[in-house]
Amino acid sequence: MTKERQMPSRRRQAVALAYTGGDQAPTVLAKGYGELAERIINEAQSQGIFVHDAPELVSLLMQVDLDSRIPPVLYEVIAELLAWAHGIDSQ
């Protein structure tokens, strides 16, 4: 008899970014795991804020301190994501 091993599901994580046109770069506004991540996502959705599911990007952003700007290596990917989200809002 063999026993199937189930991979443990990864704990959900979420990062909220804030950006206004005059900012040098987006800032990490909130971040968390598990229940806190769910609260961040639910609050964003209730406020009509775009939520994008990109686990690899979130993992990188989780390493940024709260109230800190994102690192320059993430500028391009975040800019593309913001431009894409803006395009969706414009439709």
Buried (B, 14 or more C-beta within 10 A) or exposed (E): EEEEEEEEEEEBBBBBBEBEEEEEBBBBEBBBEEEBBEEBBEEBEEEEEEEEEEEEBBEBBBEBEEEEBBEEEBBEBBEEBBEEBEEEEEE
